[in-house]
C-alpha cells in the first residue's frame, strides 16, 4: 500500500487503505501491546488521512462512473 502513495492514480485508494491499517495498528499498540505513547502510528495515520482527504475525488470518481481529474505536474 505504501508504494501506491507514490503513484498518482491509486494514491487516494492506497491512502484510504493505510488509514484503516494504521487505525488497527494504533488500537493494537494501545490495547494489546500496552504502549504508553503510540505517537508514531498516530502521526502516520494523520499523514495518510491528509492524503486520502486531498485525493477524495479520485477515490469517488470510479464509484460514480466518471473519470478522475487529470494529474498535473
PDB file of N, CA, C, O and CB in Angstrom:
ATOM      1  N   UNK A   1       0.802  -1.197   0.000  1.00  0.00           N
ATOM      2  CA  UNK A   1       0.000   0.000   0.000  1.00  0.00           C
ATOM      3  C   UNK A   1       0.843   1.259   0.000  1.00  0.00           C
ATOM      4  O   UNK A   1       0.481   2.240  -0.649  1.00  0.00           O
ATOM      5  CB  UNK A   1      -0.911  -0.001   1.177  1.00  0.00           C
ATOM      6  N   UNK A   2       1.952   1.256   0.708  1.00  0.00           N
ATOM      7  CA  UNK A   2       2.765   2.464   0.795  1.00  0.00           C
ATOM      8  C   UNK A   2       3.327   2.853  -0.568  1.00  0.00           C
ATOM      9  O   UNK A   2       3.497   4.040  -0.846  1.00  0.00           O
ATOM     10  CB  UNK A   2       3.902   2.267   1.794  1.00  0.00           C
ATOM     11  N   UNK A   3       3.616   1.880  -1.414  1.00  0.00           N
ATOM     12  CA  UNK A   3       4.113   2.186  -2.752  1.00  0.00           C
ATOM     13  C   UNK A   3       3.027   2.869  -3.569  1.00  0.00           C
ATOM     14  O   UNK A   3       3.329   3.702  -4.424  1.00  0.00           O
ATOM     15  CB  UNK A   3       4.596   0.907  -3.461  1.00  0.00           C
ATOM     16  N   UNK A   4       1.777   2.532  -3.320  1.00  0.00           N
ATOM     17  CA  UNK A   4       0.660   3.153  -4.027  1.00  0.00           C
ATOM     18  C   UNK A   4       0.556   4.646  -3.784  1.00  0.00           C
ATOM     19  O   UNK A   4      -0.031   5.362  -4.596  1.00  0.00           O
ATOM     20  CB  UNK A   4      -0.621   2.497  -3.625  1.00  0.00           C
ATOM     21  N   UNK A   5       1.111   5.130  -2.687  1.00  0.00           N
ATOM     22  CA  UNK A   5       1.099   6.570  -2.425  1.00  0.00           C
ATOM     23  C   UNK A   5       2.018   7.323  -3.376  1.00  0.00           C
ATOM     24  O   UNK A   5       1.839   8.524  -3.581  1.00  0.00           O
ATOM     25  CB  UNK A   5       1.509   6.847  -0.986  1.00  0.00           C
ATOM     26  N   UNK A   6       2.987   6.646  -3.954  1.00  0.00           N
ATOM     27  CA  UNK A   6       3.938   7.293  -4.852  1.00  0.00           C
ATOM     28  C   UNK A   6       3.420   7.400  -6.278  1.00  0.00           C
ATOM     29  O   UNK A   6       3.948   8.182  -7.068  1.00  0.00           O
ATOM     30  CB  UNK A   6       5.240   6.542  -4.844  1.00  0.00           C
ATOM     31  N   UNK A   7       2.402   6.630  -6.617  1.00  0.00           N
ATOM     32  CA  UNK A   7       1.823   6.644  -7.954  1.00  0.00           C
ATOM     33  C   UNK A   7       0.564   7.504  -7.910  1.00  0.00           C
ATOM     34  O   UNK A   7      -0.321   7.229  -7.099  1.00  0.00           O
ATOM     35  CB  UNK A   7       1.504   5.191  -8.458  1.00  0.00           C
ATOM     36  N   UNK A   8       0.446   8.536  -8.752  1.00  0.00           N
ATOM     37  CA  UNK A   8      -0.683   9.469  -8.652  1.00  0.00           C
ATOM     38  C   UNK A   8      -2.058   8.824  -8.806  1.00  0.00           C
ATOM     39  O   UNK A   8      -3.000   9.243  -8.133  1.00  0.00           O
ATOM     40  CB  UNK A   8      -0.535  10.529  -9.683  1.00  0.00           C
ATOM     41  N   UNK A   9      -2.204   7.821  -9.670  1.00  0.00           N
ATOM     42  CA  UNK A   9      -3.523   7.225  -9.914  1.00  0.00           C
ATOM     43  C   UNK A   9      -4.143   6.582  -8.686  1.00  0.00           C
ATOM     44  O   UNK A   9      -5.229   6.989  -8.274  1.00  0.00           O
ATOM     45  CB  UNK A   9      -3.420   6.203 -10.996  1.00  0.00           C
ATOM     46  N   UNK A  10      -3.489   5.588  -8.086  1.00  0.00           N
ATOM     47  CA  UNK A  10      -4.085   4.904  -6.937  1.00  0.00           C
ATOM     48  C   UNK A  10      -3.725   5.505  -5.579  1.00  0.00           C
ATOM     49  O   UNK A  10      -3.936   4.860  -4.553  1.00  0.00           O
ATOM     50  CB  UNK A  10      -3.675   3.476  -6.953  1.00  0.00           C
ATOM     51  N   UNK A  11      -3.191   6.713  -5.550  1.00  0.00           N
ATOM     52  CA  UNK A  11      -2.738   7.297  -4.277  1.00  0.00           C
ATOM     53  C   UNK A  11      -3.883   7.461  -3.286  1.00  0.00           C
ATOM     54  O   UNK A  11      -3.704   7.210  -2.094  1.00  0.00           O
ATOM     55  CB  UNK A  11      -2.078   8.653  -4.524  1.00  0.00           C
ATOM     56  N   UNK A  12      -5.048   7.873  -3.754  1.00  0.00           N
ATOM     57  CA  UNK A  12      -6.180   8.057  -2.847  1.00  0.00           C
ATOM     58  C   UNK A  12      -6.658   6.759  -2.242  1.00  0.00           C
ATOM     59  O   UNK A  12      -6.916   6.686  -1.040  1.00  0.00           O
ATOM     60  CB  UNK A  12      -7.315   8.716  -3.568  1.00  0.00           C
ATOM     61  N   UNK A  13      -6.779   5.733  -3.064  1.00  0.00           N
ATOM     62  CA  UNK A  13      -7.221   4.433  -2.558  1.00  0.00           C
ATOM     63  C   UNK A  13      -6.174   3.818  -1.637  1.00  0.00           C
ATOM     64  O   UNK A  13      -6.524   3.199  -0.631  1.00  0.00           O
ATOM     65  CB  UNK A  13      -7.521   3.480  -3.720  1.00  0.00           C
ATOM     66  N   UNK A  14      -4.898   3.981  -1.966  1.00  0.00           N
ATOM     67  CA  UNK A  14      -3.829   3.459  -1.111  1.00  0.00           C
ATOM     68  C   UNK A  14      -3.823   4.171   0.236  1.00  0.00           C
ATOM     69  O   UNK A  14      -3.638   3.541   1.277  1.00  0.00           O
ATOM     70  CB  UNK A  14      -2.461   3.613  -1.800  1.00  0.00           C
ATOM     71  N   UNK A  15      -4.023   5.479   0.212  1.00  0.00           N
ATOM     72  CA  UNK A  15      -4.068   6.237   1.466  1.00  0.00           C
ATOM     73  C   UNK A  15      -5.262   5.819   2.307  1.00  0.00           C
ATOM     74  O   UNK A  15      -5.160   5.731   3.531  1.00  0.00           O
ATOM     75  CB  UNK A  15      -4.124   7.745   1.186  1.00  0.00           C
ATOM     76  N   UNK A  16      -6.391   5.561   1.663  1.00  0.00           N
ATOM     77  CA  UNK A  16      -7.571   5.111   2.396  1.00  0.00           C
ATOM     78  C   UNK A  16      -7.315   3.750   3.035  1.00  0.00           C
ATOM     79  O   UNK A  16      -7.741   3.510   4.165  1.00  0.00           O
ATOM     80  CB  UNK A  16      -8.793   5.042   1.462  1.00  0.00           C
ATOM     81  N   UNK A  17      -6.634   2.869   2.336  1.00  0.00           N
ATOM     82  CA  UNK A  17      -6.265   1.582   2.912  1.00  0.00           C
ATOM     83  C   UNK A  17      -5.301   1.735   4.075  1.00  0.00           C
ATOM     84  O   UNK A  17      -5.404   1.021   5.072  1.00  0.00           O
ATOM     85  CB  UNK A  17      -5.653   0.694   1.854  1.00  0.00           C
ATOM     86  N   UNK A  18      -4.359   2.672   3.949  1.00  0.00           N
ATOM     87  CA  UNK A  18      -3.411   2.910   5.037  1.00  0.00           C
ATOM     88  C   UNK A  18      -4.084   3.511   6.260  1.00  0.00           C
ATOM     89  O   UNK A  18      -3.648   3.264   7.384  1.00  0.00           O
ATOM     90  CB  UNK A  18      -2.298   3.821   4.569  1.00  0.00           C
ATOM     91  N   UNK A  19      -5.135   4.293   6.062  1.00  0.00           N
ATOM     92  CA  UNK A  19      -5.882   4.830   7.205  1.00  0.00           C
ATOM     93  C   UNK A  19      -6.466   3.687   8.020  1.00  0.00           C
ATOM     94  O   UNK A  19      -6.378   3.685   9.248  1.00  0.00           O
ATOM     95  CB  UNK A  19      -7.007   5.788   6.732  1.00  0.00           C
ATOM     96  N   UNK A  20      -7.058   2.722   7.343  1.00  0.00           N
ATOM     97  CA  UNK A  20      -7.601   1.556   8.049  1.00  0.00           C
ATOM     98  C   UNK A  20      -6.520   0.738   8.729  1.00  0.00           C
ATOM     99  O   UNK A  20      -6.687   0.293   9.864  1.00  0.00           O
ATOM    100  CB  UNK A  20      -8.369   0.676   7.090  1.00  0.00           C
ATOM    101  N   UNK A  21      -5.408   0.542   8.029  1.00  0.00           N
ATOM    102  CA  UNK A  21      -4.296  -0.227   8.586  1.00  0.00           C
ATOM    103  C   UNK A  21      -3.700   0.466   9.816  1.00  0.00           C
ATOM    104  O   UNK A  21      -3.428  -0.186  10.824  1.00  0.00           O
ATOM    105  CB  UNK A  21      -3.212  -0.435   7.521  1.00  0.00           C
ATOM    106  N   UNK A  22      -3.498   1.766   9.734  1.00  0.00           N
ATOM    107  CA  UNK A  22      -2.889   2.495  10.849  1.00  0.00           C
ATOM    108  C   UNK A  22      -3.863   2.645  12.020  1.00  0.00           C
ATOM    109  O   UNK A  22      -3.433   2.750  13.168  1.00  0.00           O
ATOM    110  CB  UNK A  22      -2.415   3.876  10.383  1.00  0.00           C
ATOM    111  N   UNK A  23      -5.160   2.657  11.742  1.00  0.00           N
ATOM    112  CA  UNK A  23      -6.132   2.653  12.836  1.00  0.00           C
ATOM    113  C   UNK A  23      -6.016   1.356  13.621  1.00  0.00           C
ATOM    114  O   UNK A  23      -5.998   1.367  14.852  1.00  0.00           O
ATOM    115  CB  UNK A  23      -7.572   2.832  12.298  1.00  0.00           C
ATOM    116  N   UNK A  24      -5.937   0.253  12.917  1.00  0.00           N
ATOM    117  CA  UNK A  24      -5.758  -1.034  13.584  1.00  0.00           C
ATOM    118  C   UNK A  24      -4.430  -1.127  14.316  1.00  0.00           C
ATOM    119  O   UNK A  24      -4.361  -1.697  15.404  1.00  0.00           O
ATOM    120  CB  UNK A  24      -5.862  -2.153  12.582  1.00  0.00           C
ATOM    121  N   UNK A  25      -3.364  -0.566  13.723  1.00  0.00           N
ATOM    122  CA  UNK A  25      -2.056  -0.581  14.374  1.00  0.00           C
ATOM    123  C   UNK A  25      -2.061   0.242  15.655  1.00  0.00           C
ATOM    124  O   UNK A  25      -1.463  -0.152  16.656  1.00  0.00           O
ATOM    125  CB  UNK A  25      -0.987  -0.057  13.425  1.00  0.00           C
ATOM    126  N   UNK A  26      -2.733   1.378  15.620  1.00  0.00           N
ATOM    127  CA  UNK A  26      -2.815   2.222  16.815  1.00  0.00           C
ATOM    128  C   UNK A  26      -3.593   1.514  17.917  1.00  0.00           C
ATOM    129  O   UNK A  26      -3.178   1.526  19.076  1.00  0.00           O
ATOM    130  CB  UNK A  26      -3.475   3.573  16.483  1.00  0.00           C
ATOM    131  N   UNK A  27      -4.713   0.900  17.565  1.00  0.00           N
ATOM    132  CA  UNK A  27      -5.503   0.181  18.564  1.00  0.00           C
ATOM    133  C   UNK A  27      -4.724  -1.002  19.128  1.00  0.00           C
ATOM    134  O   UNK A  27      -4.797  -1.283  20.325  1.00  0.00           O
ATOM    135  CB  UNK A  27      -6.824  -0.300  17.955  1.00  0.00           C
ATOM    136  N   UNK A  28      -3.983  -1.692  18.272  1.00  0.00           N
ATOM    137  CA  UNK A  28      -3.174  -2.813  18.749  1.00  0.00           C
ATOM    138  C   UNK A  28      -2.077  -2.332  19.692  1.00  0.00           C
ATOM    139  O   UNK A  28      -1.794  -2.982  20.698  1.00  0.00           O
ATOM    140  CB  UNK A  28      -2.559  -3.571  17.567  1.00  0.00           C
ATOM    141  N   UNK A  29      -1.458  -1.198  19.373  1.00  0.00           N
ATOM    142  CA  UNK A  29      -0.424  -0.649  20.252  1.00  0.00           C
ATOM    143  C   UNK A  29      -0.977  -0.281  21.616  1.00  0.00           C
ATOM    144  O   UNK A  29      -0.330  -0.516  22.637  1.00  0.00           O
ATOM    145  CB  UNK A  29       0.213   0.568  19.615  1.00  0.00           C
ATOM    146  N   UNK A  30      -2.162   0.292  21.636  1.00  0.00           N
ATOM    147  CA  UNK A  30      -2.728   0.771  22.903  1.00  0.00           C
ATOM    148  C   UNK A  30      -3.288  -0.373  23.734  1.00  0.00           C
ATOM    149  O   UNK A  30      -3.005  -0.460  24.929  1.00  0.00           O
ATOM    150  CB  UNK A  30      -3.823   1.802  22.641  1.00  0.00           C
ATOM    151  N   UNK A  31      -4.077  -1.251  23.125  1.00  0.00           N
ATOM    152  CA  UNK A  31      -4.803  -2.257  23.906  1.00  0.00           C
ATOM    153  C   UNK A  31      -4.092  -3.602  24.026  1.00  0.00           C
ATOM    154  O   UNK A  31      -4.231  -4.274  25.048  1.00  0.00           O
ATOM    155  CB  UNK A  31      -6.142  -2.474  23.299  1.00  0.00           C
ATOM    156  N   UNK A  32      -3.343  -4.008  23.019  1.00  0.00           N
ATOM    157  CA  UNK A  32      -2.701  -5.316  23.062  1.00  0.00           C
ATOM    158  C   UNK A  32      -1.267  -5.203  23.580  1.00  0.00           C
ATOM    159  O   UNK A  32      -0.876  -5.912  24.507  1.00  0.00           O
ATOM    160  CB  UNK A  32      -2.713  -5.961  21.673  1.00  0.00           C
ATOM    161  N   UNK A  33      -0.496  -4.313  22.977  1.00  0.00           N
ATOM    162  CA  UNK A  33       0.904  -4.162  23.365  1.00  0.00           C
ATOM    163  C   UNK A  33       1.083  -3.236  24.567  1.00  0.00           C
ATOM    164  O   UNK A  33       2.153  -3.206  25.175  1.00  0.00           O
ATOM    165  CB  UNK A  33       1.707  -3.638  22.195  1.00  0.00           C
ATOM    166  N   UNK A  34       0.051  -2.490  24.904  1.00  0.00           N
ATOM    167  CA  UNK A  34       0.040  -1.550  26.022  1.00  0.00           C
ATOM    168  C   UNK A  34       1.188  -0.546  25.941  1.00  0.00           C
ATOM    169  O   UNK A  34       1.854  -0.250  26.933  1.00  0.00           O
ATOM    170  CB  UNK A  34       0.112  -2.305  27.336  1.00  0.00           C
ATOM    171  N   UNK A  35       1.397  -0.034  24.731  1.00  0.00           N
ATOM    172  CA  UNK A  35       2.393   1.018  24.520  1.00  0.00           C
ATOM    173  C   UNK A  35       1.837   2.310  25.110  1.00  0.00           C
ATOM    174  O   UNK A  35       0.674   2.651  24.894  1.00  0.00           O
ATOM    175  CB  UNK A  35       2.738   1.191  22.990  1.00  0.00           C
ATOM    176  N   UNK A  36       2.668   3.016  25.850  1.00  0.00           N
ATOM    177  CA  UNK A  36       2.201   4.225  26.530  1.00  0.00           C
ATOM    178  C   UNK A  36       1.876   5.340  25.526  1.00  0.00           C
ATOM    179  O   UNK A  36       0.836   5.988  25.637  1.00  0.00           O
ATOM    180  CB  UNK A  36       3.259   4.711  27.534  1.00  0.00           C
ATOM    181  N   UNK A  37       2.748   5.559  24.565  1.00  0.00           N
ATOM    182  CA  UNK A  37       2.521   6.622  23.598  1.00  0.00           C
ATOM    183  C   UNK A  37       2.617   6.088  22.165  1.00  0.00           C
ATOM    184  O   UNK A  37       3.718   5.860  21.664  1.00  0.00           O
ATOM    185  CB  UNK A  37       3.530   7.757  23.812  1.00  0.00           C
ATOM    186  N   UNK A  38       1.499   5.891  21.518  1.00  0.00           N
ATOM    187  CA  UNK A  38       1.517   5.424  20.128  1.00  0.00           C
ATOM    188  C   UNK A  38       1.652   6.596  19.148  1.00  0.00           C
ATOM    189  O   UNK A  38       0.919   6.678  18.162  1.00  0.00           O
ATOM    190  CB  UNK A  38       0.239   4.622  19.818  1.00  0.00           C
ATOM    191  N   UNK A  39       2.590   7.495  19.429  1.00  0.00           N
ATOM    192  CA  UNK A  39       2.723   8.721  18.640  1.00  0.00           C
ATOM    193  C   UNK A  39       3.070   8.441  17.184  1.00  0.00           C
ATOM    194  O   UNK A  39       2.556   9.111  16.288  1.00  0.00           O
ATOM    195  CB  UNK A  39       3.780   9.617  19.247  1.00  0.00           C
ATOM    196  N   UNK A  40       3.936   7.461  16.937  1.00  0.00           N
ATOM    197  CA  UNK A  40       4.343   7.183  15.559  1.00  0.00           C
ATOM    198  C   UNK A  40       3.162   6.695  14.724  1.00  0.00           C
ATOM    199  O   UNK A  40       2.961   7.163  13.604  1.00  0.00           O
ATOM    200  CB  UNK A  40       5.470   6.144  15.535  1.00  0.00           C
ATOM    201  N   UNK A  41       2.390   5.768  15.255  1.00  0.00           N
ATOM    202  CA  UNK A  41       1.259   5.254  14.470  1.00  0.00           C
ATOM    203  C   UNK A  41       0.197   6.324  14.273  1.00  0.00           C
ATOM    204  O   UNK A  41      -0.453   6.368  13.228  1.00  0.00           O
ATOM    205  CB  UNK A  41       0.643   4.028  15.155  1.00  0.00           C
ATOM    206  N   UNK A  42       0.015   7.183  15.262  1.00  0.00           N
ATOM    207  CA  UNK A  42      -0.957   8.275  15.104  1.00  0.00           C
ATOM    208  C   UNK A  42      -0.470   9.277  14.067  1.00  0.00           C
ATOM    209  O   UNK A  42      -1.269   9.772  13.272  1.00  0.00           O
ATOM    210  CB  UNK A  42      -1.205   8.987  16.453  1.00  0.00           C
ATOM    211  N   UNK A  43       0.822   9.586  14.057  1.00  0.00           N
ATOM    212  CA  UNK A  43       1.368  10.513  13.068  1.00  0.00           C
ATOM    213  C   UNK A  43       1.220   9.955  11.651  1.00  0.00           C
ATOM    214  O   UNK A  43       0.859  10.686  10.729  1.00  0.00           O
ATOM    215  CB  UNK A  43       2.846  10.805  13.369  1.00  0.00           C
ATOM    216  N   UNK A  44       1.499   8.659  11.479  1.00  0.00           N
ATOM    217  CA  UNK A  44       1.330   8.047  10.163  1.00  0.00           C
ATOM    218  C   UNK A  44      -0.138   7.975   9.764  1.00  0.00           C
ATOM    219  O   UNK A  44      -0.468   8.108   8.586  1.00  0.00           O
ATOM    220  CB  UNK A  44       1.941   6.652  10.149  1.00  0.00           C
ATOM    221  N   UNK A  45      -1.018   7.766  10.734  1.00  0.00           N
ATOM    222  CA  UNK A  45      -2.457   7.763  10.472  1.00  0.00           C
ATOM    223  C   UNK A  45      -2.918   9.126   9.981  1.00  0.00           C
ATOM    224  O   UNK A  45      -3.684   9.218   9.022  1.00  0.00           O
ATOM    225  CB  UNK A  45      -3.234   7.366  11.734  1.00  0.00           C
ATOM    226  N   UNK A  46      -2.456  10.178  10.631  1.00  0.00           N
ATOM    227  CA  UNK A  46      -2.838  11.542  10.235  1.00  0.00           C
ATOM    228  C   UNK A  46      -2.292  11.862   8.845  1.00  0.00           C
ATOM    229  O   UNK A  46      -2.995  12.462   8.032  1.00  0.00           O
ATOM    230  CB  UNK A  46      -2.319  12.579  11.267  1.00  0.00           C
ATOM    231  N   UNK A  47      -1.052  11.472   8.564  1.00  0.00           N
ATOM    232  CA  UNK A  47      -0.468  11.734   7.245  1.00  0.00           C
ATOM    233  C   UNK A  47      -1.256  11.017   6.147  1.00  0.00           C
ATOM    234  O   UNK A  47      -1.529  11.600   5.097  1.00  0.00           O
ATOM    235  CB  UNK A  47       1.007  11.291   7.213  1.00  0.00           C
ATOM    236  N   UNK A  48      -1.619   9.766   6.384  1.00  0.00           N
ATOM    237  CA  UNK A  48      -2.408   9.020   5.389  1.00  0.00           C
ATOM    238  C   UNK A  48      -3.801   9.615   5.241  1.00  0.00           C
ATOM    239  O   UNK A  48      -4.350   9.647   4.139  1.00  0.00           O
ATOM    240  CB  UNK A  48      -2.514   7.534   5.783  1.00  0.00           C
ATOM    241  N   UNK A  49      -4.374  10.086   6.343  1.00  0.00           N
ATOM    242  CA  UNK A  49      -5.707  10.703   6.281  1.00  0.00           C
ATOM    243  C   UNK A  49      -5.677  11.996   5.476  1.00  0.00           C
ATOM    244  O   UNK A  49      -6.624  12.290   4.746  1.00  0.00           O
ATOM    245  CB  UNK A  49      -6.237  10.979   7.696  1.00  0.00           C
ATOM    246  N   UNK A  50      -4.611  12.767   5.597  1.00  0.00           N
ATOM    247  CA  UNK A  50      -4.487  14.008   4.820  1.00  0.00           C
ATOM    248  C   UNK A  50      -4.401  13.696   3.330  1.00  0.00           C
ATOM    249  O   UNK A  50      -5.045  14.363   2.520  1.00  0.00           O
ATOM    250  CB  UNK A  50      -3.244  14.813   5.269  1.00  0.00           C
ATOM    251  N   UNK A  51      -3.615  12.693   2.963  1.00  0.00           N
ATOM    252  CA  UNK A  51      -3.515  12.308   1.550  1.00  0.00           C
ATOM    253  C   UNK A  51      -4.860  11.790   1.051  1.00  0.00           C
ATOM    254  O   UNK A  51      -5.289  12.143  -0.047  1.00  0.00           O
ATOM    255  CB  UNK A  51      -2.415  11.234   1.349  1.00  0.00           C
ATOM    256  N   UNK A  52      -5.529  10.957   1.847  1.00  0.00           N
ATOM    257  CA  UNK A  52      -6.832  10.423   1.442  1.00  0.00           C
ATOM    258  C   UNK A  52      -7.857  11.544   1.280  1.00  0.00           C
ATOM    259  O   UNK A  52      -8.674  11.505   0.360  1.00  0.00           O
ATOM    260  CB  UNK A  52      -7.333   9.394   2.470  1.00  0.00           C
ATOM    261  N   UNK A  53      -7.822  12.529   2.154  1.00  0.00           N
ATOM    262  CA  UNK A  53      -8.771  13.644   2.066  1.00  0.00           C
ATOM    263  C   UNK A  53      -8.504  14.482   0.817  1.00  0.00           C
ATOM    264  O   UNK A  53      -9.437  14.892   0.127  1.00  0.00           O
ATOM    265  CB  UNK A  53      -8.686  14.528   3.328  1.00  0.00           C
ATOM    266  N   UNK A  54      -7.230  14.734   0.534  1.00  0.00           N
ATOM    267  CA  UNK A  54      -6.896  15.540  -0.639  1.00  0.00           C
ATOM    268  C   UNK A  54      -7.165  14.807  -1.950  1.00  0.00           C
ATOM    269  O   UNK A  54      -7.360  15.456  -2.978  1.00  0.00           O
ATOM    270  CB  UNK A  54      -5.443  15.954  -0.579  1.00  0.00           C
ATOM    271  N   UNK A  55      -7.181  13.487  -1.944  1.00  0.00           N
ATOM    272  CA  UNK A  55      -7.431  12.712  -3.153  1.00  0.00           C
ATOM    273  C   UNK A  55      -8.829  12.089  -3.155  1.00  0.00           C
ATOM    274  O   UNK A  55      -9.077  11.139  -3.897  1.00  0.00           O
ATOM    275  CB  UNK A  55      -6.379  11.625  -3.297  1.00  0.00           C
ATOM    276  N   UNK A  56      -9.734  12.608  -2.342  1.00  0.00           N
ATOM    277  CA  UNK A  56     -11.066  12.007  -2.196  1.00  0.00           C
ATOM    278  C   UNK A  56     -11.852  11.990  -3.503  1.00  0.00           C
ATOM    279  O   UNK A  56     -12.635  11.068  -3.732  1.00  0.00           O
ATOM    280  CB  UNK A  56     -11.857  12.757  -1.144  1.00  0.00           C
ATOM    281  N   UNK A  57     -11.662  12.989  -4.367  1.00  0.00           N
ATOM    282  CA  UNK A  57     -12.375  12.987  -5.642  1.00  0.00           C
ATOM    283  C   UNK A  57     -11.904  11.847  -6.544  1.00  0.00           C
ATOM    284  O   UNK A  57     -12.692  11.279  -7.300  1.00  0.00           O
ATOM    285  CB  UNK A  57     -12.188  14.327  -6.353  1.00  0.00           C
ATOM    286  N   UNK A  58     -10.620  11.517  -6.458  1.00  0.00           N
ATOM    287  CA  UNK A  58     -10.098  10.406  -7.266  1.00  0.00           C
ATOM    288  C   UNK A  58     -10.620   9.062  -6.788  1.00  0.00           C
ATOM    289  O   UNK A  58     -10.750   8.127  -7.578  1.00  0.00           O
ATOM    290  CB  UNK A  58      -8.578  10.402  -7.237  1.00  0.00           C
ATOM    291  N   UNK A  59     -10.916   8.961  -5.504  1.00  0.00           N
ATOM    292  CA  UNK A  59     -11.452   7.710  -4.963  1.00  0.00           C
ATOM    293  C   UNK A  59     -12.927   7.579  -5.314  1.00  0.00           C
ATOM    294  O   UNK A  59     -13.404   6.487  -5.625  1.00  0.00           O
ATOM    295  CB  UNK A  59     -11.256   7.645  -3.433  1.00  0.00           C
ATOM    296  N   UNK A  60     -13.647   8.699  -5.262  1.00  0.00           N
ATOM    297  CA  UNK A  60     -15.091   8.664  -5.539  1.00  0.00           C
ATOM    298  C   UNK A  60     -15.426   8.578  -7.023  1.00  0.00           C
ATOM    299  O   UNK A  60     -16.499   8.091  -7.379  1.00  0.00           O
ATOM    300  CB  UNK A  60     -15.745   9.885  -4.960  1.00  0.00           C
ATOM    301  N   UNK A  61     -14.539   9.037  -7.889  1.00  0.00           N
ATOM    302  CA  UNK A  61     -14.835   9.103  -9.320  1.00  0.00           C
ATOM    303  C   UNK A  61     -15.202   7.748  -9.927  1.00  0.00           C
ATOM    304  O   UNK A  61     -16.218   7.662 -10.618  1.00  0.00           O
ATOM    305  CB  UNK A  61     -13.651   9.672 -10.052  1.00  0.00           C
ATOM    306  N   UNK A  62     -14.426   6.687  -9.702  1.00  0.00           N
ATOM    307  CA  UNK A  62     -14.826   5.395 -10.298  1.00  0.00           C
ATOM    308  C   UNK A  62     -16.143   4.857  -9.747  1.00  0.00           C
ATOM    309  O   UNK A  62     -16.871   4.144 -10.438  1.00  0.00           O
ATOM    310  CB  UNK A  62     -13.741   4.367 -10.068  1.00  0.00           C
ATOM    311  N   UNK A  63     -16.439   5.203  -8.511  1.00  0.00           N
ATOM    312  CA  UNK A  63     -17.701   4.746  -7.925  1.00  0.00           C
ATOM    313  C   UNK A  63     -18.892   5.458  -8.550  1.00  0.00           C
ATOM    314  O   UNK A  63     -19.983   4.894  -8.631  1.00  0.00           O
ATOM    315  CB  UNK A  63     -17.697   4.967  -6.412  1.00  0.00           C
ATOM    316  N   UNK A  64     -18.688   6.690  -8.989  1.00  0.00           N
ATOM    317  CA  UNK A  64     -19.775   7.465  -9.594  1.00  0.00           C
ATOM    318  C   UNK A  64     -19.833   7.285 -11.105  1.00  0.00           C
ATOM    319  O   UNK A  64     -20.732   7.813 -11.759  1.00  0.00           O
ATOM    320  CB  UNK A  64     -19.615   8.939  -9.262  1.00  0.00           C
ATOM    321  N   UNK A  65     -18.875   6.537 -11.668  1.00  0.00           N
ATOM    322  CA  UNK A  65     -18.889   6.287 -13.106  1.00  0.00           C
ATOM    323  C   UNK A  65     -18.309   7.418 -13.926  1.00  0.00           C
ATOM    324  O   UNK A  65     -18.610   7.529 -15.115  1.00  0.00           O
ATOM    325  CB  UNK A  65     -20.278   6.026 -13.554  1.00  0.00           C
ATOM    326  N   UNK A  66     -17.494   8.253 -13.332  1.00  0.00           N
ATOM    327  CA  UNK A  66     -16.868   9.335 -14.082  1.00  0.00           C
ATOM    328  C   UNK A  66     -15.356   9.198 -14.030  1.00  0.00           C
ATOM    329  O   UNK A  66     -14.814   8.412 -13.253  1.00  0.00           O
ATOM    330  CB  UNK A  66     -17.302  10.704 -13.532  1.00  0.00           C
ATOM    331  N   UNK A  67     -14.694   9.965 -14.858  1.00  0.00           N
ATOM    332  CA  UNK A  67     -13.239   9.880 -14.928  1.00  0.00           C
ATOM    333  C   UNK A  67     -12.609  10.749 -13.838  1.00  0.00           C
ATOM    334  O   UNK A  67     -13.116  11.829 -13.537  1.00  0.00           O
ATOM    335  CB  UNK A  67     -12.734  10.313 -16.325  1.00  0.00           C
ATOM    336  N   UNK A  68     -11.501  10.279 -13.244  1.00  0.00           N
ATOM    337  CA  UNK A  68     -10.801  11.103 -12.254  1.00  0.00           C
ATOM    338  C   UNK A  68     -10.160  12.309 -12.894  1.00  0.00           C
ATOM    339  O   UNK A  68      -9.934  12.327 -14.104  1.00  0.00           O
ATOM    340  CB  UNK A  68      -9.747  10.288 -11.529  1.00  0.00           C
ATOM    341  N   UNK A  69      -9.865  13.313 -12.101  1.00  0.00           N
ATOM    342  CA  UNK A  69      -9.248  14.527 -12.643  1.00  0.00           C
ATOM    343  C   UNK A  69      -7.850  14.199 -13.146  1.00  0.00           C
ATOM    344  O   UNK A  69      -7.192  13.303 -12.618  1.00  0.00           O
ATOM    345  CB  UNK A  69      -9.194  15.654 -11.572  1.00  0.00           C
ATOM    346  N   UNK A  70      -7.399  14.916 -14.158  1.00  0.00           N
ATOM    347  CA  UNK A  70      -6.063  14.624 -14.686  1.00  0.00           C
ATOM    348  C   UNK A  70      -4.982  15.048 -13.696  1.00  0.00           C
ATOM    349  O   UNK A  70      -5.158  15.992 -12.925  1.00  0.00           O
ATOM    350  CB  UNK A  70      -5.851  15.332 -16.037  1.00  0.00           C
ATOM    351  N   UNK A  71      -3.870  14.337 -13.735  1.00  0.00           N
ATOM    352  CA  UNK A  71      -2.742  14.638 -12.872  1.00  0.00           C
ATOM    353  C   UNK A  71      -1.910  15.716 -13.539  1.00  0.00           C
ATOM    354  O   UNK A  71      -1.471  15.553 -14.678  1.00  0.00           O
ATOM    355  CB  UNK A  71      -1.892  13.369 -12.583  1.00  0.00           C
ATOM    356  N   UNK A  72      -1.689  16.821 -12.832  1.00  0.00           N
ATOM    357  CA  UNK A  72      -0.910  17.930 -13.366  1.00  0.00           C
ATOM    358  C   UNK A  72       0.431  17.944 -12.665  1.00  0.00           C
ATOM    359  O   UNK A  72       0.509  17.811 -11.444  1.00  0.00           O
ATOM    360  CB  UNK A  72      -1.650  19.288 -13.187  1.00  0.00           C
ATOM    361  N   UNK A  73       1.462  18.102 -13.429  1.00  0.00           N
ATOM    362  CA  UNK A  73       2.766  18.247 -12.809  1.00  0.00           C
ATOM    363  C   UNK A  73       3.636  17.176 -13.181  1.00  0.00           C
ATOM    364  O   UNK A  73       4.787  17.136 -12.747  1.00  0.00           O
ATOM    365  CB  UNK A  73       2.681  18.310 -11.368  1.00  0.00           C
TER     366      UNK A  73
END
